[in-house]
Amino acid sequence: MMIKNRFLLNQSDNISVRPLEEMFEKLAIIDEETWGLYEFSKDMLRDKVNDEEKVEIITKSIECGRNWAQKIMKKFNLNVGESKTATEFANLLGLTINESSGKATKFRMVFAQFVADQTIEIIKEPIENYTKIVLDSKKLPSFEIVREVLIAHEIFHFLEEQHQEDMYPHQLTIKLWKLFNYEHRSTIGVTSEIAAMAFAKELCATDFVPQVLDVLLSYSMEVEFSKSIYNAVIKGVENINKG
């Protein structure tokens, strides 16, 4: 989940929380559909579908995530939004949740990921640093809800592996090219991420779209990089609204 372009560990311990609160307040009001359009704008296949098709694809991806969250909550008698809903569900599925240290490079920032052998791996540095920041705030999501959202997101990717034939991101394909009678088709990678975010939002009952964690957790590692993500999102959303 949430792979970014850099991973720097030189963050100062003296971080002002107010700028992050202000960014969060502006990001939290962006709805899922607009977030989906923003994410779609970065996908390599964005030009293979028209605007009307994008809206339909995003809507169905969000519905897929929500419906799967509702389905599993009903099946396992989970109560939406309880503090440990995602962790409880992971345990019921036989998934192991581990914490490990991130491998610092100049190209990658990972907050959590689903790995082999039914394991969800939480990268501890970003969330540990975020925990220190959030102690000074009454506006930012708690450490507990952030961790649960990360887990929920990776649970969806596990479910994808188990139920691909029933998952919209894997049912949907678009034509890339055609040669005589052969037609080459492909899934659209961003649909899986949009569905996973909707799944996490529904399971954890957040009042924000989980994509905002890109900004929250990267802020704990490097303020200026976090601001660059925020500015890119705001500019992208403004362009979408103008369109």
Secondary structure, DSSP 8 states (H G I E B T S, - for coil): ---BS-------S---SHHHHHHHHHHHTS-HHHHHHHHHTTSTTGGGS-HHHHHHHHHHHHHHHHHHHHHHHHHTT--TT-TTHHHHHHHHTT-EEEEE-----SS-B-SEEEETTTEEEEEHHHHHHHHHHHTT-SSS--HHHHHHHHHHHHHHHHHHHH-GGG-HHHH--EEEEEETTEEEEE--HHHHHHHHHHHHHHHHT-SS-GGGHHHHHHHTT-HHHHHHHHHHHHHHHHHHHH-
